[in-house]
Amino acid sequence: MTELTVRGWQQPGRKDVTVERTAGRIAVSVRAPGSFLSFRAAGMSVARKRAFPAAAPEQ
C-alpha cells in the first residue's frame, strides 16, 4: 500500500467508496462529510461482499 491519507474519520457511517484500476494499480477512496481515506495498492482481495437494495420495495 502507498499514498495512504486519512482525514477526520468520523460519522456518518455511510461512506461513498470508489475502487479503480489505474496504471496497473488499485486506487481506493472512501468519502463522507468530514471524513476521507485514500490509498493505492498493487492488488486487493475482497474478504466478504455485501449488497443492499438501491430503493425500498414498493408496498
MARGUVO-894199 format. One line per field, with one value per atom (N, C-alpha, C): atom name; x, y, z; residue number from 1; residue in one letter. Coordinates in nm, 4 decimals, m for minus. Atoms other than C-alpha are relative to their C-alpha. Example, Ala and Ser with C-alpha at 12.3 -4.5 7.8 and 13.67 -1.06 7.14 Angstrom:
// residues 2
name <- c(N;CA;C;N;CA;C) .
x <- c(0.0890;1.2300;0.0900;m0.0820;1.3670;m0.0770) .
y <- c(m0.1190;m0.4500;0.1200;m0.1190;m0.1060;0.1090) .
z <- c(0.0000;0.7800;0.0000;m0.0060;0.7140;0.0730) .
resi <- c(1;1;1;2;2;2) .
resn <- c(A;A;A;S;S;S) .
***
This chain:
// residues 59
name <- c(N;CA;C;N;CA;C;N;CA;C;N;CA;C;N;CA;C;N;CA;C;N;CA;C;N;CA;C;N;CA;C;N;CA;C;N;CA;C;N;CA;C;N;CA;C;N;CA;C;N;CA;C;N;CA;C;N;CA;C;N;CA;C;N;CA;C;N;CA;C;N;CA;C;N;CA;C;N;CA;C;N;CA;C;N;CA;C;N;CA;C;N;CA;C;N;CA;C;N;CA;C;N;CA;C;N;CA;C;N;CA;C;N;CA;C;N;CA;C;N;CA;C;N;CA;C;N;CA;C;N;CA;C;N;CA;C;N;CA;C;N;CA;C;N;CA;C;N;CA;C;N;CA;C;N;CA;C;N;CA;C;N;CA;C;N;CA;C;N;CA;C;N;CA;C;N;CA;C;N;CA;C;N;CA;C;N;CA;C;N;CA;C;N;CA;C;N;CA;C;N;CA;C;N;CA;C) .
x <- c(0.0848;0.0000;0.0909;m0.0728;0.1241;m0.0990;0.0788;m0.0025;m0.1245;0.1121;m0.2244;m0.0293;0.0444;m0.4232;m0.1287;0.1212;m0.6790;m0.0240;0.0366;m0.8631;m0.1328;0.1241;m1.1247;m0.0949;0.0868;m1.2596;m0.1047;0.1081;m1.5978;m0.1326;0.1326;m1.9722;m0.0234;0.0980;m2.1797;0.0630;m0.0488;m2.1359;m0.0067;0.0112;m2.2439;0.1086;m0.1087;m1.9458;m0.0099;m0.0050;m1.9057;0.1353;m0.1225;m1.6480;0.0233;m0.0400;m1.4622;0.1232;m0.1143;m1.2293;0.0259;m0.0350;m1.0469;0.1340;m0.1309;m0.7654;0.0596;m0.0673;m0.5222;0.1467;m0.1412;m0.1860;0.0477;m0.0382;m0.1841;m0.0035;0.0106;m0.2542;m0.1459;0.1350;m0.5688;0.0013;0.0164;m0.6790;m0.1336;0.1206;m0.9319;m0.0203;0.0336;m1.1089;m0.1334;0.1207;m1.3726;m0.0294;0.0316;m1.5541;m0.1358;0.1251;m1.8234;0.0269;m0.0244;m1.8756;0.0869;m0.0891;m1.5848;0.0952;m0.0856;m1.4134;0.0572;m0.0635;m1.1688;0.1089;m0.1045;m0.9495;0.0352;m0.0402;m0.7459;0.1319;m0.1272;m0.4661;0.0086;m0.0260;m0.3106;0.0672;m0.0584;m0.2117;0.0265;m0.0326;m0.0621;m0.1127;0.1097;m0.3597;m0.0902;0.0920;m0.6500;m0.0827;0.0968;m0.8914;m0.1150;0.1186;m1.2424;m0.0293;0.0241;m1.2960;m0.1471;0.1434;m1.6761;m0.0729;0.0815;m1.9245;m0.1333;0.1333;m2.2417;m0.0722;0.0797;m2.5219;m0.1248;0.1171;m2.8049;m0.0915;0.0901;m3.1185;0.0186;m0.0159;m3.0972;m0.1197;0.1206;m3.4527;m0.0878;0.0912;m3.7145;m0.1046;0.1013;m3.9582;m0.1350;0.1322;m4.2974;m0.0981;0.1015;m4.5873;m0.1366) .
y <- c(m0.1144;0.0000;0.1225;m0.1268;0.3524;0.1148;m0.1243;0.7088;m0.0060;0.0070;0.6467;0.1383;m0.1277;0.9552;m0.0241;0.0102;0.9683;0.1370;m0.1278;1.2832;m0.0147;m0.0114;1.3147;m0.1174;0.1179;0.9574;0.0048;m0.0182;1.0050;m0.0340;0.0235;0.9705;0.0964;0.1074;0.9332;m0.1339;0.1335;0.5575;m0.0305;0.0205;0.5709;0.0809;m0.0649;0.6485;m0.0375;0.0269;0.6722;m0.0620;0.0757;0.4150;m0.0078;0.0117;0.4251;m0.0888;0.0877;0.1478;0.0034;m0.0104;0.1990;m0.0672;0.0478;0.0323;0.1095;m0.1050;0.2975;m0.0367;0.0282;0.2305;m0.1287;0.1286;m0.1324;m0.0075;m0.0001;m0.0385;0.0231;m0.0220;m0.0196;0.1313;m0.1249;0.3247;m0.0065;0.0067;0.3354;0.1331;m0.1183;0.6368;m0.0240;0.0119;0.6495;0.1395;m0.1391;0.9802;0.0123;m0.0434;1.1330;0.1397;m0.1321;1.4832;m0.0102;0.0006;1.5370;m0.1182;0.1188;1.2050;m0.0273;0.0337;1.0931;m0.1030;0.1016;0.7869;m0.0316;0.0421;0.7064;m0.0743;0.0697;0.4697;m0.0656;0.0756;0.2865;m0.1303;0.1309;m0.0798;m0.0743;0.0803;m0.3297;m0.0991;0.0937;m0.5657;0.0008;0.0060;m0.6475;m0.1266;0.1094;m0.9196;0.0439;m0.0350;m0.8935;m0.1142;0.1027;m1.0799;m0.0409;0.0285;m1.0536;0.1045;m0.0928;m0.8987;0.0191;m0.0283;m0.7287;0.0855;m0.0780;m0.5877;0.0505;m0.0613;m0.3560;0.0496;m0.0510;m0.2605;0.1495;m0.1415;0.0741;0.0817;m0.0710;0.1649;m0.0970;0.0822;0.0410;m0.0619;0.0624;m0.2076;0.0715;m0.0638;m0.0659;m0.0913;0.0788;m0.1748;0.0284) .
z <- c(0.0000;0.0000;0.0000;0.0046;m0.0797;0.0040;0.0038;m0.0557;0.0886;m0.0935;0.2490;0.0566;m0.0559;0.3531;0.0781;m0.0816;0.6378;0.0613;m0.0613;0.7471;0.0709;m0.0768;1.0235;m0.0101;0.0118;1.0231;0.1099;m0.0966;1.1918;m0.0656;0.0560;1.1397;m0.1147;0.0006;0.9304;m0.0363;0.0318;0.8985;m0.1487;0.1447;0.5333;m0.0697;0.0719;0.3134;m0.1478;0.1434;m0.0653;m0.0315;0.0259;m0.1811;m0.1507;0.1399;m0.5144;m0.0077;0.0247;m0.6347;m0.1498;0.1415;m0.9651;m0.0266;0.0431;m1.1551;m0.0877;0.0755;m1.2784;m0.0143;0.0296;m1.4454;0.0674;m0.0564;m1.3244;0.1514;m0.1460;m0.9606;0.0373;m0.0523;m0.7467;0.0786;m0.0744;m0.6238;0.0733;m0.0826;m0.3367;0.0692;m0.0796;m0.1882;0.0691;m0.0813;0.0849;0.0532;m0.0346;0.1432;0.0671;m0.0618;0.3596;0.0547;m0.0576;0.5008;0.1261;m0.1150;0.7421;0.0068;m0.0018;0.6559;m0.1382;0.1268;0.3874;0.0244;m0.0030;0.3298;m0.1440;0.1335;0.0193;0.0078;0.0114;m0.0802;m0.1367;0.1222;m0.3750;0.0392;m0.0298;m0.3838;m0.1309;0.1177;m0.6266;m0.0317;0.0192;m0.5764;0.1212;m0.1129;m0.3499;m0.0084;m0.0033;m0.2442;0.0901;m0.0773;m0.1023;0.0970;m0.1020;0.2254;0.0045;m0.0067;0.2141;m0.0824;0.0780;m0.0291;0.0682;m0.0515;0.0863;m0.1028;0.0942;m0.1261;0.0734;m0.0596;m0.0290;m0.1106;0.1036;m0.2252;m0.0195;0.0322;m0.4013;0.0464;m0.0438;m0.3001;0.0791;m0.0781;m0.0580;m0.0938;0.0845;m0.2127;0.0115;m0.0035;m0.3074;0.0697;m0.0713;m0.0907;m0.0510) .
resi <- c(1;1;1;2;2;2;3;3;3;4;4;4;5;5;5;6;6;6;7;7;7;8;8;8;9;9;9;10;10;10;11;11;11;12;12;12;13;13;13;14;14;14;15;15;15;16;16;16;17;17;17;18;18;18;19;19;19;20;20;20;21;21;21;22;22;22;23;23;23;24;24;24;25;25;25;26;26;26;27;27;27;28;28;28;29;29;29;30;30;30;31;31;31;32;32;32;33;33;33;34;34;34;35;35;35;36;36;36;37;37;37;38;38;38;39;39;39;40;40;40;41;41;41;42;42;42;43;43;43;44;44;44;45;45;45;46;46;46;47;47;47;48;48;48;49;49;49;50;50;50;51;51;51;52;52;52;53;53;53;54;54;54;55;55;55;56;56;56;57;57;57;58;58;58;59;59;59) .
resn <- c(M;M;M;T;T;T;E;E;E;L;L;L;T;T;T;V;V;V;R;R;R;G;G;G;W;W;W;Q;Q;Q;Q;Q;Q;P;P;P;G;G;G;R;R;R;K;K;K;D;D;D;V;V;V;T;T;T;V;V;V;E;E;E;R;R;R;T;T;T;A;A;A;G;G;G;R;R;R;I;I;I;A;A;A;V;V;V;S;S;S;V;V;V;R;R;R;A;A;A;P;P;P;G;G;G;S;S;S;F;F;F;L;L;L;S;S;S;F;F;F;R;R;R;A;A;A;A;A;A;G;G;G;M;M;M;S;S;S;V;V;V;A;A;A;R;R;R;K;K;K;R;R;R;A;A;A;F;F;F;P;P;P;A;A;A;A;A;A;A;A;A;P;P;P;E;E;E;Q;Q;Q) .
***
